[in-house]
Amino acid sequence: MISEWFHNEVFRAFFVAFLYIGGSIILIPIAVRIINTVGHWITRRTQTTLDDLILSIISRYLKWIIIISGFYFGINHLELIFHSQKGKPIVIQYANDVLYIVVVFVFSLLVVQILVDSIKWYLNRLENRGDGRLAKEFTPLIERLFKIVVFAIALIIVLERFGINVSGLVVSLGVGSLAIAFGAQDTIANMIAGFVITLDRPFRLGDQVQLESGEIGTITEIGLRSTKLLTFVNTMIIIPNSKIVSAKLTNLSYPDSVIRVVIDVGVAYGTDLEKVKRLLVEIGKSHKEVLKEPEPQAFFVSFGTYSLNMKVVYRVANYTDQWRIAEELRMAVKKRFEAEGIEIPYPQYVIYSKNNS
């Protein structure tokens, strides 16, 4: 009975087709094991984890590629049943068209997944370095952008398969995109500048910067459209990204947060300047938040109208503490000078009166 079936051409064709499909399903775990083994052997030789991420994505989509291949060979083997007819049977043509669409869709998903996960991997590195808000804001936008571009290309490929001329569609989309870009050029410029800030990283969240106009503040948010700066007087400056990228900016927190605290003080003429310099240095060394290395330095800088002018330079670990520490140091200088009998002069004027009598 079974031998008679195998002599039947239709039965043999369907049997082989099922073998292709069933064999592809059986092949999945073997192929995944092989690609994982070979892939991990290669990725172990690199220091980055990005290649491991890409390997895991390919492994997930490999099973779909194998199944689709099994269906393709199986369905096309059924063509032998219709060998007496001219041309490919319409059912098989439709099946091949459907499989083509599925293949394009799967490969599009694979490309999008690799691109998006690669960007997430890079943004997570930024997040580990303190740019978490930046990563969270840019990830959704990048995902949507990649999906639109990749699936638009996939749609064009599918339409070309069915003989549809997409030239007019591409031109229409180009004109429409140009009109949208022209109307929203400021917004697009700010978004592009946001990408530039992401890649160039001239400042990070928490950095203290000085604008070209002179304002000083702390970076509190880096958004898609603008960057927010909190000033010392607790006011918020909102700057479009396109403006902040093209302007001169001083990052007071780079390369590190150590900053100088400079105090100017005047002493009366006749004061022992060597003693004054020694006292100013001692005051800095006795303050627990003033860095010992490099140690404080005091300088005699000028002869004033009524005082000998000194300048002392201290360094503190964090720029956010500079104003408080500077005040504490000034208070300490005043107390120490009073205790040592060193006069801090104030303007004095001598008026001569001529008696005409």
For each residue, the residues with C-beta under 8 A, 3 or more apart:
1: 4 5
2: 5 6
3: 6 7
4: 1 7 8
5: 1 2 8 11
6: 2 3 11 12 15
7: 3 4
8: 4 5 11 12
9: 12 13 80 81
10: 13 14 81
11: 5 6 8 14 15
12: 6 8 9 15 16
13: 9 10 16 17 77 78 80 81
14: 10 11 17 18 78
15: 6 11 12 18 19
16: 12 13 19 20 74 77
17: 13 14 20 21 74 75 77 78
18: 14 15 21 22 74
19: 15 16 22 23 74
20: 16 17 23 24 70 71 73 74 77
21: 17 18 24 25 67 70 71 74
22: 18 19 25 26 70
23: 19 20 26 27 70
24: 20 21 27 28 66 67 69 70 71
25: 21 22 28 67 70
26: 22 23 29 30
27: 23 24 30 31 66 70
28: 24 25 31 32 62 63 66 67
29: 26 32 33
30: 26 27 33 34
31: 27 28 34 35 62 63 66
32: 28 29 35 36 59 62 63
33: 29 30 36 37
34: 30 31 37 38
35: 31 32 38 39 55 58 59 62
36: 32 33 39 40 55 59
37: 33 34 40 41
38: 34 35 41 42
39: 35 36 42 43 55 58 59
40: 36 37 43 44 52 55
41: 37 38 44 45
42: 38 39 45 46 51
43: 39 40 46 51 52 55
44: 40 41
45: 41 42
46: 42 43 51
47:
48: 51
49: 52 53 121
50: 53 54 118 121
51: 42 43 46 48 54 55
52: 40 43 49 55 56
53: 49 50 56 57 117 118 121
54: 50 51 57 58 114 117 118
55: 35 36 39 40 43 51 52 58 59
56: 52 53 59 60
57: 53 54 60 61 110 113 114 117
58: 35 39 54 55 61 62 110
59: 32 35 36 39 55 56 62
60: 56 57 63
61: 57 58 64 65 106 109 110 113
62: 28 31 32 35 58 59 65 66
63: 28 31 32 60 66 67
64: 61 67 68 106
65: 61 62 68 69 103 106
66: 24 27 28 31 62 63 69 70
67: 21 24 25 28 63 64 70 71
68: 64 65 71 72 99 102 103 106
69: 24 65 66 72 73
70: 20 21 22 23 24 25 27 66 67 73 74
71: 20 21 24 67 68 74 75 99
72: 68 69 75 76 96 99
73: 20 69 70 76 77
74: 16 17 18 19 20 21 70 71 77 78
75: 17 71 72 78 92 95 96 99
76: 72 73 79 92 96
77: 13 16 17 20 73 74 80
78: 13 14 17 74 75 81 82 89 92
79: 76 82 83 88 89 92
80: 9 13 77 83
81: 9 10 13 78
82: 78 79 85 89 92
83: 79 80
84:
85: 82 89
86:
87:
88: 79 92 93 96
89: 78 79 82 85 92 93
90: 93 94
91: 94 95
92: 75 76 78 79 82 88 89 95 96
93: 88 89 90 96 97
94: 90 91 97 98
95: 75 91 92 98 99
96: 72 75 76 88 92 93 99 100
97: 93 94 100 101 161 162
98: 94 95 101 102
99: 68 71 72 75 95 96 102 103
100: 96 97 103 104 158 161
101: 97 98 104 105 158 161
102: 68 98 99 105 106
103: 65 68 99 100 106 107
104: 100 101 107 108 154 157 158
105: 101 102 108 109 154
106: 61 64 65 68 102 103 109 110
107: 103 104 110 111 154
108: 104 105 111 112 150 151 153 154
109: 61 105 106 112 113
110: 57 58 61 106 107 113 114
111: 107 108 114 115 150
112: 108 109 115 116 146 147 150 151
113: 57 61 109 110 116 117
114: 54 57 110 111 117 118
115: 111 112 118 119 146 150
116: 112 113 119 120 142 143 146 147
117: 53 54 57 113 114 120 121
118: 50 53 54 114 115 121 122
119: 115 116 122 123 139 142 143 146
120: 116 117 123 124 139
121: 49 50 53 117 118 124 125
122: 118 119 125 126
123: 119 120 126 127 131 134 135 138 139
124: 120 121 127 128 135
125: 121 122 128 129
126: 122 123 129 131 132 134 135 198 201
127: 123 124 130 131 132 134 135 136
128: 124 125
129: 125 126 204
130: 127 204 205 206
131: 123 126 127 134 135 201 204 205 222
132: 126 127 135 136 205
133: 136 137 205 221 222
134: 123 126 127 131 137 138 198 205 222
135: 123 124 126 127 131 132 138 139
136: 127 132 133 139
137: 133 134 140 141 222 223 224
138: 123 134 135 141 142 194 195 198 224
139: 119 120 123 135 136 142 143
140: 137 143 144
141: 137 138 144 145 191 224
142: 116 119 138 139 145 146
143: 116 119 139 140 146 147
144: 140 141 147 148
145: 141 142 148 149
146: 112 115 116 119 142 143 149 150
147: 112 116 143 144 150 151
148: 144 145 151 152
149: 145 146 152 153
150: 108 111 112 115 146 147 153 154
151: 108 112 147 148 154 155
152: 148 149 155 156 173
153: 108 149 150 156 157
154: 104 105 107 108 150 151 157 158
155: 151 152 158 159
156: 152 153 159 160 166 169 170
157: 104 153 154 160 161
158: 100 101 104 154 155 161 162
159: 155 156 162 164 166 169
160: 156 157 163 164 166
161: 97 100 101 157 158
162: 97 158 159
163: 160
164: 159 160
165: 168
166: 156 159 160 169 170
167: 170 171
168: 165 171 172
169: 156 159 166 172 173
170: 156 166 167 173 174
171: 167 168 174 175
172: 168 169 175 176
173: 152 169 170 176 177
174: 170 171 177 178
175: 171 172 178 179
176: 172 173 179 180
177: 173 174 180 181
178: 174 175 181 182
179: 175 176 182 183
180: 176 177 183 184
181: 177 178 184 185 188
182: 178 179 185
183: 179 180
184: 180 181 187 188
185: 181 182 188 189
186: 189 190 240 242
187: 184 190 191 225
188: 181 184 185 191 192
189: 185 186 192 193 242
190: 186 187 193 194 224 225 226 240 241 242
191: 141 187 188 194 195 224 225 241
192: 188 189 195 196 242
193: 189 190 196 197 240 241 242 244 245
194: 138 190 191 197 198 222 223 224 225 241
195: 138 191 192 198 199
196: 192 193 199 200 241 245
197: 193 194 200 201 202 203 222 227 241 244 245
198: 126 134 138 194 195 201
199: 195 196
200: 196 197
201: 126 131 197 198 204
202: 197 249 251
203: 197 207 209 219 249 251 253 254
204: 129 130 131 201 207 219 253
205: 130 131 132 133 134 219 220 221 222
206: 130 218 219 253
207: 203 204 218 219 251 252 253 254
208: 216 217 218 219 251 252 253 319 320
209: 203 216 217 218 219 229 249 250 251 252 253
210: 214 215 216 249 250 252
211: 214 215 216 217 229 237 239 247 249
212: 247 248 249
213:
214: 210 211
215: 210 211 229 231 237
216: 208 209 210 211 231 232 252
217: 208 209 211 229 230 231 232 237
218: 206 207 208 209 229 230 320
219: 203 204 205 206 207 208 209 222 227 228 229
220: 205 228 229 230 236
221: 133 205 227 228
222: 131 133 134 137 194 197 205 219 227
223: 137 194 226 227 228 241
224: 137 138 141 190 191 194 241
225: 187 190 191 194 240 241
226: 190 223 238 239 240 241
227: 197 219 221 222 223 238 239 241 244
228: 219 220 221 223 236 237 238 239
229: 209 211 215 217 218 219 220 236 237 238 239
230: 217 218 220 234 235 236 237
231: 215 216 217 234 235 236 237
232: 216 217 323
233:
234: 230 231
235: 230 231
236: 220 228 229 230 231
237: 211 215 217 228 229 230 231
238: 226 227 228 229
239: 211 226 227 228 229 243 244
240: 186 190 193 225 226 243 244
241: 190 191 193 194 196 197 223 224 225 226 227 244 245
242: 186 189 190 192 193 245 246
243: 239 240 246 247
244: 193 197 227 239 240 241 247 249
245: 193 196 197 241 242
246: 242 243
247: 211 212 243 244
248: 212
249: 202 203 209 210 211 212 244
250: 209 210
251: 202 203 207 208 209 254
252: 207 208 209 210 216 259 319
253: 203 204 206 207 208 209 256 257 319
254: 203 207 251
255:
256: 253
257: 253 317 318 319
258: 291 315 316 317 318
259: 252 315 316 318 319 322
260: 313 314 315
261: 290 313 314 315 316 322 325 326 329
262: 311 312 313 314
263: 280 311 312 314 326 329 330 333
264: 309 310 311
265: 280 309 310 311 312 333 344
266: 304 306 307 308 309 310 344 345
267: 271 273 276 307 308 310 337 342 343 344 345
268: 271 307 308 342 343 344 345
269: 306 307 308 345
270:
271: 267 268 275 276 308 342 343
272: 275 276
273: 267 276 277 300 308 310
274: 277 278
275: 271 272 278 279 340 342
276: 267 271 272 273 279 280 298 310 342
277: 273 274 280 281 298 299 300 310
278: 274 275 281 282 298
279: 275 276 282 283 333 336 337 340 342
280: 263 265 276 277 283 284 296 298 310 312 333
281: 277 278 284 285 295 296 297 298 312
282: 278 279 285 286
283: 279 280 286 287 296 329 332 333 336
284: 280 281 287 290 295 296 312 314 329
285: 281 282 290 292 295 296
286: 282 283 332
287: 283 284 290 314 325 328 329 332
288:
289: 316 317 321 325
290: 261 284 285 287 296 314 315 316 325 329
291: 258 294 314 315 316 317
292: 285 295
293:
294: 291 297 315
295: 281 284 285 292
296: 280 281 283 284 285 290 312 313 314 315
297: 281 294 312 313
298: 276 277 278 280 281 310 311 312 313
299: 277 310 311 312 313
300: 273 277 308 309 310
301: 309 310 311
302: 309
303: 308 309
304: 266 307 308 309
305: 347
306: 266 269 345 346 347 348
307: 266 267 268 269 304 344 345
308: 266 267 268 269 271 273 300 303 304
309: 264 265 266 300 301 302 303 304
310: 264 265 266 267 273 276 277 280 298 299 300 301
311: 262 263 264 265 298 299 301
312: 262 263 265 280 281 284 296 297 298 299
313: 260 261 262 296 297 298 299
314: 260 261 262 263 284 287 290 291 296 325 329
315: 258 259 260 261 290 291 294 296
316: 258 259 261 289 290 291 319 321 322 325
317: 257 258 289 291 321
318: 257 258 259 321 322
319: 208 252 253 257 259 316 322
320: 208 218
321: 289 316 317 318 324 325
322: 259 261 316 318 319 325 326
323: 232 326 327
324: 321 327 328
325: 261 287 289 290 314 316 321 322 328 329
326: 261 263 322 323 329 330
327: 323 324 330 331
328: 287 324 325 331 332
329: 261 263 283 284 287 290 314 325 326 332 333
330: 263 326 327 333 334
331: 327 328 334 335
332: 283 286 287 328 329 335 336
333: 263 265 279 280 283 329 330 336 337
334: 330 331 337 338 344
335: 331 332 338 339
336: 279 283 332 333 339 340
337: 267 279 333 334 340 342 343 344
338: 334 335 341 342
339: 335 336
340: 275 279 336 337
341: 338
342: 267 268 271 275 276 279 337 338
343: 267 268 271 337
344: 265 266 267 268 307 334 337
345: 266 267 268 269 306 307 348
346: 306
347: 305 306
348: 306 345
349:
350:
351:
352:
353:
354:
355:
356:
357:
